[in-house]
Amino acid sequence: MCGIIGCAGRSETLDVLLSGLEGLEYRGYDSAGVALSNGDLSVCKREGEIQRLQQAVTSDLDGRVGIGHTRWSTHGPPSDANAHPHTDCTGEVAVVHNGIVENYADLRAELRDRGHEFDSDTDSEVVPHLIEAELADGASFEAAFRAAVARLEGSYALAAVSADSEALLATRRDSPLVLGVGDDAAYLASDVPAFLDYTDRVVYLEDGEFARLESGSWTVSDGEGRLLDKSVSRVEWDAEETAKSGYDHYMLKEIHEQPRALRKCLRGRVDELAGSVEVEALRGLDAESVQFVACGTSYHAALYGAQALREAGVHAQAFLASEYATSPAPVGDDTLVVGITQSGETADTLSALREAHRRGVETLAMTNVVGSTAARECDRSLMIRAGPEIGVAATKTFSSQVVACNLLAAALTDRGDTREVVEALRDLPGQVQEILDSSRAAQVADRFVDSEGYFFVGRGHHHAVALEGALKLKEISYKHAEGFPAGELKHGPLALVTEETPVFAVVTGDGAKATKTVGNVKEVEARDAPVVAVTDGSSEVERYADAVLEIPETHPRVAPVLANVQLQLVAYYAANKLGRSIDKPRNLAKSVTVE
């Protein structure tokens, strides 16, 4: 949820921290702060977005070792006092934290009894005071840090600096941390974009590992202090991919990056001449039953994937990861559990995957981030290759997840119409580009932006699109929106339909599903609700629509991607018309790393 950045070994450490925080702001933007060590400890932090912190820093904030943090509130409201870094009573130790300290109340009470005073409402503030207590007993900075960490219950990524040390110390449990290896400096962050301007060489920390960064050097050790031989990887992304590249918002840029992302997802994995799929990560995979676990947008991709597998003859279900972790479904020896998670760090999805692993079934991570926790912990990982996605509202990653689900279906069975699906996937990037070049979504958004609420309906694969279309609109416009299977309208939601509630109906093809959905459109039209049809023109839905968003004709399994692009654009233009914070919607963060 929160973003951590650290640097050791540069004269311009403050600039590194501030630019890193900008690169992490999608992880939290309630407040931000930095701490630098240079014989003394200098701290500056502010409620609000990074800009306020940048305006507050002064020239005397200096040091070659430093940490920074951008916060998404869990304990305590946004304020200067609750912003990180947090310090001890002496002001000589500073700590940044991502996660939740579950036993903080007991620790806080104990420390108060020993004379420690607290300035914030956060759980994180206990950590620097625990370190202070160990230092007072004569421990070294590193020994004090390890002793403090040993007392914590919950999840955390932690980084600390001290006025009396030239080292930056860090550790993690159930929250991501990655090291950046430079020629003359070492970096630390919650996510790679924070330091990608400085290095593309990375080391991924595992749970329970400790990192020590000093000027131009770094080490990683285990809980007992034994040095570990960690491999250094190279990140395939470049800094330009994490920039706006002339677009007003990251979200719009990422919507327009979908043709490229889809090509990358498919490259080297489909044989168009043979009409077949060959994915190295899925080779030899054999499962009679598949259970998808995911959250948010990824859950909508999971719903799509489960239906695609069922159509191919594989028993498949989709579960909300937060529910699966505590109420898991029955599994057998031939069950595969697939976790769909863009970041590979989603706490609920990781918990569900770990529960599946505990029960002895094979696990597959469908993720966008090489080296993520899900990719490392699962038996297999299928990378969706969408490239970095900075906007909080997922766009190109959903499209790539849907395509990856088709690759999985083809890998598990040769039943169905794989050749036709492969041919449609081949044409998909060009068809998405066609929509981006000609969409009338801006006009539709402008026409209905002042409506009271919005409903999205679809059948079959378009049920997932309806849910995703509603989620996108509510995430970034703050308008009420709901998605339903079209057949459920008359089982309750129809009571809410009025002339002030546009209904977006996704209808493709001219088969039974389309015919039934057109019937639902007639039901809402009879109640004076405006209808926006997202259609390939094969049915008669346009006759009953007040506005039409066209998509090219394609295979039924591929049409949902095209329909979803139109709905992404509607959400974007509506939010832009309303002046919303599109890339950083209120109360939301990109990667939800706490349960």
C-alpha positions as CSV (number, residue, x, y, z in Angstrom):
1,M,0.0,0.0,0.0
2,C,2.7,2.5,1.0
3,G,5.8,3.2,-1.0
4,I,9.4,3.0,0.4
5,I,12.5,4.4,-1.2
6,G,16.1,4.3,0.1
7,C,19.5,5.3,-1.2
8,A,23.1,4.9,0.1
9,G,26.2,6.4,-1.6
10,R,25.1,9.4,-3.6
11,S,25.8,13.1,-2.9
12,E,22.4,13.9,-4.3
13,T,20.5,11.4,-2.2
14,L,17.7,13.8,-1.5
15,D,17.0,14.2,-5.3
16,V,17.0,10.4,-5.6
17,L,14.5,10.1,-2.7
18,L,12.1,12.7,-4.1
19,S,12.2,11.4,-7.6
20,G,11.7,7.9,-6.2
21,L,8.7,9.0,-4.3
22,E,7.2,10.4,-7.4
23,G,7.7,7.0,-9.0
24,L,5.9,5.4,-6.1
25,E,3.0,7.8,-5.6
26,Y,0.6,5.3,-7.1
27,R,1.2,3.2,-4.0
28,G,-0.1,6.0,-1.6
29,Y,-0.5,9.7,-1.6
30,D,-1.9,10.7,1.8
31,S,1.4,12.0,3.0
32,A,5.1,11.7,2.3
33,G,8.5,12.3,4.0
34,V,12.2,11.8,3.9
35,A,15.0,11.3,6.4
36,L,18.7,11.7,5.7
37,S,21.8,10.8,7.8
38,N,25.0,12.7,7.7
39,G,26.3,12.6,11.3
40,D,22.9,14.2,12.2
41,L,19.5,13.0,11.3
42,S,17.3,15.4,9.2
43,V,13.6,14.7,8.7
44,C,11.0,16.4,6.6
45,K,7.4,15.2,6.1
46,R,4.1,16.6,5.0
47,E,0.5,15.6,4.7
48,G,-0.7,15.5,1.1
49,E,0.9,14.7,-2.2
50,I,4.6,14.7,-3.0
51,Q,4.5,18.3,-4.2
52,R,3.9,19.6,-0.7
53,L,7.0,17.7,0.5
54,Q,9.1,19.0,-2.4
55,Q,8.1,22.6,-1.5
56,A,8.9,22.0,2.2
57,V,12.5,20.5,1.9
58,T,15.4,22.9,2.5
59,S,19.0,23.0,1.4
60,D,20.2,21.9,4.8
61,L,18.5,18.5,4.3
62,D,21.6,16.6,3.3
63,G,23.3,13.2,3.6
64,R,24.6,10.3,1.5
65,V,22.2,7.8,3.2
66,G,18.5,8.3,3.3
67,I,15.0,6.9,3.2
68,G,11.6,8.1,2.0
69,H,8.0,7.1,2.2
70,T,4.7,7.8,0.6
71,R,1.7,6.8,2.7
72,W,-1.7,5.1,2.2
73,S,-3.4,5.4,5.6
74,T,-4.2,2.3,7.6
75,H,-3.7,3.4,11.3
76,G,-4.4,7.1,11.9
77,P,-5.7,9.7,9.4
78,P,-3.4,11.6,7.0
79,S,-1.5,14.3,8.9
80,D,2.0,15.7,9.2
81,A,2.4,13.7,12.5
82,N,1.2,10.4,11.0
83,A,3.5,10.8,8.0
84,H,6.6,8.7,7.8
85,P,9.5,8.6,8.5
86,H,8.9,8.1,12.3
87,T,11.6,8.8,14.8
88,D,12.5,7.8,18.3
89,C,12.6,10.0,21.4
90,T,16.2,11.1,20.7
91,G,15.5,12.0,17.1
92,E,18.5,9.9,16.1
93,V,16.7,6.9,14.5
94,A,14.2,7.1,11.6
95,V,12.0,4.3,10.2
96,V,9.7,3.9,7.2
97,H,7.2,1.0,7.2
98,N,4.7,-0.6,4.8
99,G,2.3,-3.1,6.3
100,I,0.6,-3.6,9.6
101,V,2.1,-4.2,13.1
102,E,-0.6,-6.3,14.6
103,N,0.7,-6.2,18.2
104,Y,1.5,-2.5,18.1
105,A,-0.9,-1.7,21.0
106,D,0.8,-4.0,23.4
107,L,4.3,-2.7,22.3
108,R,3.2,0.9,22.6
109,A,1.8,0.4,26.1
110,E,5.0,-1.3,27.2
111,L,7.2,1.4,25.7
112,R,5.1,4.1,27.3
113,D,5.5,2.4,30.7
114,R,9.3,2.7,30.1
115,G,9.0,6.4,29.4
116,H,8.8,6.6,25.6
117,E,6.6,9.4,24.2
118,F,4.7,9.0,20.9
119,D,3.7,11.7,18.4
120,S,1.5,9.9,16.0
121,D,-1.5,7.5,15.8
122,T,0.3,5.0,13.7
123,D,1.3,1.4,14.4
124,S,4.6,2.1,12.7
125,E,6.0,4.5,15.3
126,V,6.7,1.6,17.8
127,V,9.5,0.5,15.6
128,P,12.0,3.4,16.1
129,H,11.3,3.3,19.8
130,L,12.0,-0.4,20.0
131,I,15.3,0.3,18.2
132,E,16.0,3.2,20.6
133,A,15.5,0.9,23.6
134,E,18.0,-1.7,22.3
135,L,20.5,1.0,21.5
136,A,20.2,2.3,25.1
137,D,21.1,-1.2,26.3
138,G,24.4,-1.0,24.3
139,A,23.4,-2.8,21.1
140,S,24.8,-1.8,17.7
141,F,22.5,-0.2,15.2
142,E,22.1,-3.5,13.2
143,A,21.6,-5.6,16.3
144,A,19.0,-3.2,17.6
145,F,17.2,-3.2,14.3
146,R,17.1,-7.0,14.3
147,A,16.0,-7.2,17.9
148,A,13.2,-4.7,17.2
149,V,12.0,-6.7,14.1
150,A,11.9,-9.9,16.1
151,R,9.2,-8.4,18.3
152,L,6.9,-7.5,15.5
153,E,3.8,-9.4,14.6
154,G,2.1,-8.8,11.3
155,S,3.3,-7.8,7.8
156,Y,6.1,-5.3,7.1
157,A,8.6,-3.9,4.8
158,L,10.9,-1.8,6.9
159,A,13.9,0.5,6.3
160,A,15.8,2.5,9.0
161,V,18.7,5.0,9.2
162,S,20.6,6.3,12.2
163,A,22.5,9.5,12.9
164,D,25.4,7.3,14.2
165,S,25.6,5.0,11.2
166,E,26.4,5.2,7.6
167,A,24.2,2.2,6.8
168,L,20.6,1.8,5.7
169,L,19.0,-1.3,7.1
170,A,15.9,-3.1,5.8
171,T,13.9,-6.2,6.0
172,R,10.5,-7.6,4.9
173,R,7.8,-10.0,5.7
174,D,4.7,-10.3,3.4
175,S,5.4,-6.8,1.9
176,P,7.7,-6.3,-1.1
177,L,11.2,-4.8,-1.1
178,V,13.7,-4.8,-3.9
179,L,17.3,-3.7,-4.0
180,G,18.8,-1.7,-6.8
181,V,22.5,-2.2,-7.6
182,G,24.3,0.8,-9.0
183,D,28.0,1.3,-9.9
184,D,28.6,3.6,-6.9
185,A,25.4,3.5,-4.9
186,A,22.8,1.0,-3.7
187,Y,19.0,1.6,-3.7
188,L,16.0,0.2,-2.0
189,A,12.3,0.4,-2.9
190,S,8.9,-1.2,-2.8
191,D,8.9,-1.3,-6.5
192,V,11.4,-1.0,-9.4
193,P,10.1,2.2,-11.0
194,A,11.4,4.1,-7.9
195,F,15.0,3.8,-9.0
196,L,14.8,2.8,-12.6
197,D,16.4,6.1,-13.7
198,Y,19.6,5.0,-11.9
199,T,19.9,1.3,-12.4
200,D,18.2,-1.7,-14.0
201,R,20.0,-4.3,-11.9
202,V,17.9,-5.6,-9.0
203,V,18.0,-8.1,-6.1
204,Y,14.7,-9.3,-4.7
205,L,14.5,-9.7,-1.0
206,E,12.7,-12.8,0.4
207,D,10.7,-12.9,3.7
208,G,13.0,-12.8,6.7
209,E,16.0,-11.5,4.9
210,F,17.9,-8.4,6.0
211,A,19.7,-5.9,3.7
212,R,22.5,-3.6,4.6
213,L,23.2,-0.7,2.2
214,E,26.3,1.5,2.5
215,S,28.1,3.8,0.1
216,G,28.6,1.7,-3.0
217,S,28.0,-1.7,-1.3
218,W,25.2,-3.9,-0.2
219,T,24.8,-7.2,1.6
220,V,21.9,-9.5,2.3
221,S,21.8,-11.9,5.3
222,D,19.3,-14.2,6.9
223,G,17.7,-13.9,10.3
224,E,20.8,-15.3,12.0
225,G,23.1,-12.9,10.4
226,R,24.6,-15.3,7.9
227,L,25.5,-13.6,4.6
228,L,23.5,-14.9,1.5
229,D,24.7,-15.2,-2.0
230,K,21.9,-13.3,-3.8
231,S,21.6,-13.2,-7.6
232,V,21.4,-9.9,-9.5
233,S,18.7,-9.7,-12.2
234,R,18.1,-7.1,-14.9
235,V,14.8,-5.5,-15.4
236,E,13.5,-5.5,-18.9
237,W,11.5,-2.2,-18.5
238,D,13.2,1.1,-19.2
239,A,12.6,4.5,-17.6
240,E,10.6,5.8,-20.6
241,E,8.0,3.1,-20.0
242,T,7.3,4.6,-16.6
243,A,6.9,8.2,-17.9
244,K,3.7,9.8,-19.2
245,S,5.2,10.3,-22.7
246,G,3.1,13.4,-23.5
247,Y,-0.2,12.0,-22.3
248,D,-2.2,13.9,-19.7
249,H,-2.6,10.9,-17.5
250,Y,-0.9,7.5,-17.0
251,M,-4.2,5.9,-17.4
252,L,-4.8,7.3,-20.9
253,K,-1.3,6.3,-21.9
254,E,-1.8,2.8,-20.6
255,I,-5.1,2.4,-22.4
256,H,-3.3,3.4,-25.6
257,E,-0.4,1.0,-24.9
258,Q,-2.7,-2.0,-25.1
259,P,-1.9,-3.0,-28.7
260,R,1.8,-3.2,-27.8
261,A,1.1,-5.0,-24.5
262,L,-1.1,-7.6,-26.3
263,R,1.6,-8.2,-28.9
264,K,4.2,-8.8,-26.2
265,C,1.9,-11.2,-24.3
266,L,1.4,-13.3,-27.5
267,R,4.9,-13.0,-28.9
268,G,6.6,-16.5,-29.2
269,R,3.6,-18.2,-27.7
270,V,1.2,-18.8,-30.6
271,D,1.8,-20.5,-33.9
272,E,-0.6,-18.8,-36.3
273,L,0.1,-21.3,-39.1
274,A,-0.6,-24.3,-36.9
275,G,-3.3,-22.6,-34.9
276,S,-1.7,-23.7,-31.7
277,V,-0.3,-22.4,-28.4
278,E,3.0,-23.2,-26.9
279,V,4.0,-21.5,-23.7
280,E,7.2,-22.7,-21.9
281,A,5.8,-21.9,-18.5
282,L,2.8,-24.2,-19.1
283,R,4.6,-27.1,-20.7
284,G,3.5,-30.4,-19.2
285,L,0.8,-28.8,-17.2
286,D,-2.0,-31.3,-16.5
287,A,-5.0,-30.4,-14.4
288,E,-8.6,-31.7,-14.3
289,S,-9.8,-28.8,-12.2
290,V,-8.7,-25.1,-12.0
291,Q,-9.5,-22.6,-9.2
292,F,-8.7,-19.0,-9.9
293,V,-8.1,-16.6,-7.0
294,A,-7.8,-12.9,-7.4
295,C,-9.0,-9.4,-6.3
296,G,-10.6,-6.4,-8.0
297,T,-9.9,-6.1,-11.7
298,S,-7.9,-9.4,-11.6
299,Y,-11.0,-11.1,-10.2
300,H,-12.9,-10.0,-13.3
301,A,-10.2,-11.6,-15.4
302,A,-10.5,-14.7,-13.3
303,L,-14.2,-14.9,-13.9
304,Y,-13.5,-14.6,-17.6
305,G,-10.8,-17.3,-17.4
306,A,-13.0,-19.7,-15.5
307,Q,-15.7,-19.5,-18.2
308,A,-13.1,-19.9,-21.0
309,L,-11.8,-23.1,-19.3
310,R,-15.3,-24.5,-18.8
311,E,-16.1,-23.9,-22.4
312,A,-12.9,-25.9,-23.2
313,G,-14.1,-28.8,-21.1
314,V,-12.1,-28.1,-17.9
315,H,-13.9,-27.7,-14.5
316,A,-13.0,-24.2,-13.4
317,Q,-14.2,-21.7,-10.8
318,A,-13.2,-18.2,-9.8
319,F,-12.9,-17.1,-6.1
320,L,-12.3,-13.8,-4.4
321,A,-8.9,-14.3,-2.9
322,S,-9.9,-12.7,0.4
323,E,-12.7,-15.3,0.8
324,Y,-10.6,-18.2,-0.5
325,A,-7.8,-17.6,2.1
326,T,-10.2,-18.2,5.0
327,S,-12.8,-20.5,3.4
328,P,-11.0,-22.5,0.7
329,A,-12.8,-24.7,-1.8
330,P,-12.2,-28.4,-1.8
331,V,-9.2,-29.5,-3.9
332,G,-8.0,-32.8,-5.3
333,D,-4.7,-34.2,-6.5
334,D,-5.4,-32.9,-10.0
335,T,-6.4,-29.3,-8.9
336,L,-4.4,-26.3,-10.1
337,V,-4.8,-23.0,-8.2
338,V,-4.1,-19.9,-10.4
339,G,-3.5,-16.6,-8.7
340,I,-4.1,-13.6,-11.0
341,T,-2.3,-10.5,-9.6
342,Q,-0.8,-7.6,-11.6
343,S,1.8,-6.8,-9.0
344,G,2.5,-10.3,-7.7
345,E,2.3,-8.7,-4.3
346,T,-1.5,-8.6,-3.6
347,A,-1.7,-9.7,0.1
348,D,-5.1,-11.5,-0.2
349,T,-4.0,-13.4,-3.3
350,L,-0.7,-14.4,-1.8
351,S,-2.6,-15.7,1.3
352,A,-4.9,-17.7,-1.0
353,L,-2.0,-19.2,-3.0
354,R,-0.1,-20.1,0.3
355,E,-3.2,-21.8,1.5
356,A,-3.4,-23.8,-1.7
357,H,0.3,-24.7,-1.4
358,R,-0.2,-25.7,2.3
359,R,-2.9,-28.2,1.0
360,G,-0.4,-29.7,-1.5
361,V,-1.9,-28.5,-4.8
362,E,0.0,-27.1,-7.7
363,T,0.0,-23.3,-8.0
364,L,0.4,-20.9,-10.9
365,A,1.0,-17.2,-10.7
366,M,-0.4,-15.1,-13.6
367,T,1.4,-11.8,-13.0
368,N,3.0,-8.8,-14.6
369,V,6.1,-8.6,-12.5
370,V,9.1,-10.8,-12.9
371,G,10.6,-11.6,-9.5
372,S,7.5,-10.7,-7.6
373,T,6.5,-12.7,-4.5
374,A,3.8,-14.6,-6.4
375,A,6.2,-15.5,-9.2
376,R,8.8,-16.7,-6.8
377,E,6.5,-18.7,-4.5
378,C,4.3,-20.5,-7.0
379,D,5.2,-23.7,-8.8
380,R,4.8,-22.0,-12.1
381,S,4.5,-18.4,-13.3
382,L,2.9,-17.1,-16.5
383,M,4.0,-13.5,-17.2
384,I,1.4,-11.3,-18.9
385,R,4.2,-9.0,-20.2
386,A,2.0,-5.8,-20.1
387,G,4.9,-3.6,-19.0
388,P,4.8,-1.2,-16.1
389,E,1.3,0.1,-15.2
390,I,1.4,3.2,-13.0
391,G,-2.2,4.3,-13.0
392,V,-4.1,2.9,-10.1
393,A,-7.0,1.9,-12.3
394,A,-5.8,-1.3,-14.2
395,T,-6.3,-1.1,-17.9
396,K,-3.7,-2.8,-20.1
397,T,-3.1,-5.5,-17.5
398,F,-6.7,-6.6,-17.6
399,S,-6.6,-7.1,-21.4
400,S,-3.3,-9.0,-21.1
401,Q,-4.7,-11.2,-18.3
402,V,-7.7,-12.1,-20.5
403,V,-5.3,-13.1,-23.3
404,A,-3.2,-15.1,-20.9
405,C,-6.3,-16.9,-19.7
406,N,-6.8,-18.0,-23.3
407,L,-3.2,-19.3,-23.4
408,L,-3.9,-21.3,-20.3
409,A,-7.0,-22.8,-21.7
410,A,-5.2,-23.9,-24.8
411,A,-2.4,-25.4,-22.8
412,L,-4.8,-27.5,-20.6
413,T,-6.9,-29.0,-23.4
414,D,-7.1,-29.3,-27.2
415,R,-10.8,-29.4,-27.1
416,G,-12.8,-26.5,-28.5
417,D,-11.9,-24.1,-31.2
418,T,-8.3,-23.2,-30.4
419,R,-7.4,-22.5,-34.0
420,E,-10.2,-19.9,-34.4
421,V,-9.2,-18.3,-31.0
422,V,-5.5,-18.1,-32.1
423,E,-6.5,-16.4,-35.4
424,A,-8.7,-13.9,-33.4
425,L,-5.8,-13.2,-31.0
426,R,-3.5,-12.5,-33.9
427,D,-5.9,-9.7,-35.1
428,L,-6.6,-8.4,-31.6
429,P,-3.9,-5.7,-31.3
430,G,-4.8,-4.1,-34.6
431,Q,-8.5,-4.2,-33.7
432,V,-7.8,-2.5,-30.3
433,Q,-5.9,0.2,-32.2
434,E,-8.8,0.6,-34.5
435,I,-11.0,1.4,-31.5
436,L,-8.5,3.8,-30.1
437,D,-8.4,5.7,-33.4
438,S,-12.2,6.0,-33.9
439,S,-13.9,5.6,-30.5
440,R,-16.8,7.9,-29.7
441,A,-16.4,7.3,-26.0
442,A,-15.6,10.9,-25.2
443,Q,-19.0,12.1,-26.7
444,V,-20.8,9.3,-24.8
445,A,-19.1,10.3,-21.5
446,D,-19.9,13.9,-22.1
447,R,-23.6,13.2,-22.8
448,F,-24.2,11.1,-19.7
449,V,-21.6,12.5,-17.2
450,D,-24.3,14.1,-15.0
451,S,-26.4,11.0,-14.5
452,E,-27.4,9.7,-11.1
453,G,-25.9,6.2,-11.6
454,Y,-24.8,3.7,-14.2
455,F,-25.6,0.1,-14.9
456,F,-23.5,-2.3,-17.0
457,V,-24.9,-5.6,-18.2
458,G,-23.7,-8.5,-20.3
459,R,-24.0,-12.3,-20.6
460,G,-21.4,-15.0,-20.8
461,H,-17.9,-13.5,-21.1
462,H,-19.4,-10.1,-21.2
463,H,-20.5,-10.5,-17.5
464,A,-16.9,-9.9,-16.5
465,V,-16.7,-6.9,-18.8
466,A,-19.9,-5.5,-17.2
467,L,-18.3,-5.8,-13.8
468,E,-15.0,-4.3,-15.0
469,G,-16.7,-1.4,-16.8
470,A,-18.6,-0.5,-13.6
471,L,-15.5,-0.8,-11.5
472,K,-13.5,1.5,-13.8
473,L,-16.2,4.2,-13.7
474,K,-16.6,4.1,-9.9
475,E,-12.9,4.0,-9.3
476,I,-12.0,7.2,-11.1
477,S,-15.2,9.2,-11.5
478,Y,-16.6,8.5,-7.9
479,K,-20.0,8.0,-9.5
480,H,-22.2,5.1,-8.5
481,A,-21.9,2.2,-11.0
482,E,-22.9,-1.4,-10.8
483,G,-22.4,-4.4,-13.1
484,F,-24.6,-7.4,-13.5
485,P,-25.2,-10.5,-15.6
486,A,-27.9,-9.2,-17.9
487,G,-30.4,-11.8,-16.8
488,E,-30.2,-10.6,-13.2
489,L,-31.7,-7.2,-14.0
490,K,-35.2,-8.3,-13.4
491,H,-34.3,-10.0,-10.1
492,G,-33.9,-6.8,-8.2
493,P,-31.7,-4.1,-9.9
494,L,-34.5,-3.1,-12.3
495,A,-36.1,-1.3,-9.3
496,L,-33.3,1.2,-9.5
497,V,-33.6,1.9,-13.3
498,T,-34.8,5.4,-14.2
499,E,-34.3,8.0,-16.9
500,E,-31.3,9.2,-14.9
501,T,-29.5,5.8,-14.9
502,P,-27.9,4.9,-18.3
503,V,-27.5,1.2,-19.0
504,F,-24.4,0.1,-20.8
505,A,-25.2,-3.2,-22.6
506,V,-22.4,-5.3,-24.1
507,V,-23.9,-7.3,-27.0
508,T,-21.9,-9.1,-29.6
509,G,-22.8,-11.8,-32.1
510,D,-26.3,-12.8,-33.0
511,G,-26.7,-16.0,-31.0
512,A,-28.9,-16.9,-28.0
513,K,-26.9,-14.7,-25.5
514,A,-27.2,-11.7,-27.7
515,T,-30.9,-12.2,-28.3
516,K,-31.6,-12.5,-24.6
517,T,-29.5,-9.4,-23.8
518,V,-31.4,-7.4,-26.4
519,G,-34.6,-8.5,-24.5
520,N,-33.1,-7.0,-21.3
521,V,-32.3,-3.8,-23.2
522,K,-36.0,-3.6,-24.2
523,E,-36.9,-4.0,-20.5
524,V,-34.8,-1.0,-19.4
525,E,-35.9,1.0,-22.5
526,A,-39.5,0.5,-21.5
527,R,-38.6,2.2,-18.2
528,D,-37.1,5.3,-19.9
529,A,-33.5,4.4,-19.1
530,P,-31.0,5.6,-21.7
531,V,-29.1,2.7,-23.3
532,V,-25.6,2.7,-24.6
533,A,-24.9,-0.4,-26.7
534,V,-21.3,-1.7,-27.0
535,T,-21.7,-3.9,-30.0
536,D,-20.2,-5.4,-33.2
537,G,-23.4,-4.7,-35.1
538,S,-24.4,-8.3,-35.5
539,S,-27.6,-8.0,-33.4
540,E,-30.5,-5.6,-33.5
541,V,-29.5,-3.9,-30.2
542,E,-28.7,-0.6,-32.0
543,R,-32.4,-0.2,-32.7
544,Y,-33.1,0.3,-29.0
545,A,-29.9,2.2,-28.1
546,D,-29.6,5.9,-27.5
547,A,-25.8,5.7,-28.2
548,V,-23.6,3.1,-29.8
549,L,-19.9,2.2,-29.2
550,E,-18.8,0.0,-32.0
551,I,-16.2,-2.8,-31.9
552,P,-15.0,-5.0,-34.8
553,E,-16.4,-8.4,-35.3
554,T,-14.2,-11.2,-33.8
555,H,-14.4,-14.5,-32.0
556,P,-16.7,-14.5,-28.9
557,R,-13.8,-15.3,-26.6
558,V,-11.8,-12.2,-27.9
559,A,-14.7,-9.7,-28.1
560,P,-14.6,-8.9,-24.4
561,V,-11.2,-7.2,-24.7
562,L,-12.5,-4.9,-27.4
563,A,-15.7,-4.1,-25.5
564,N,-13.7,-3.4,-22.4
565,V,-11.5,-0.9,-24.2
566,Q,-14.5,1.2,-25.1
567,L,-15.7,1.2,-21.5
568,Q,-12.2,2.1,-20.2
569,L,-12.3,5.2,-22.5
570,V,-15.8,6.1,-21.2
571,A,-14.6,6.0,-17.6
572,Y,-11.5,8.0,-18.4
573,Y,-13.4,10.8,-20.3
574,A,-16.1,11.0,-17.6
575,A,-13.6,11.3,-14.8
576,N,-11.6,13.9,-16.8
577,K,-14.8,15.9,-17.4
578,L,-15.5,15.9,-13.7
579,G,-11.9,17.0,-12.9
580,R,-11.1,13.9,-10.9
581,S,-7.6,12.7,-9.8
582,I,-7.5,10.0,-12.5
583,D,-4.2,8.4,-11.8
584,K,-4.5,8.6,-8.0
585,P,-8.2,8.2,-7.1
586,R,-9.1,8.9,-3.5
587,N,-8.7,6.2,-0.9
588,L,-7.2,3.7,-3.4
589,A,-3.7,2.4,-4.0
590,K,-2.2,0.4,-6.9
591,S,-0.8,-2.5,-5.0
592,V,-2.8,-3.7,-1.9
593,T,-0.1,-5.4,0.2
594,V,-2.1,-5.5,3.5
595,E,-5.1,-7.7,4.2
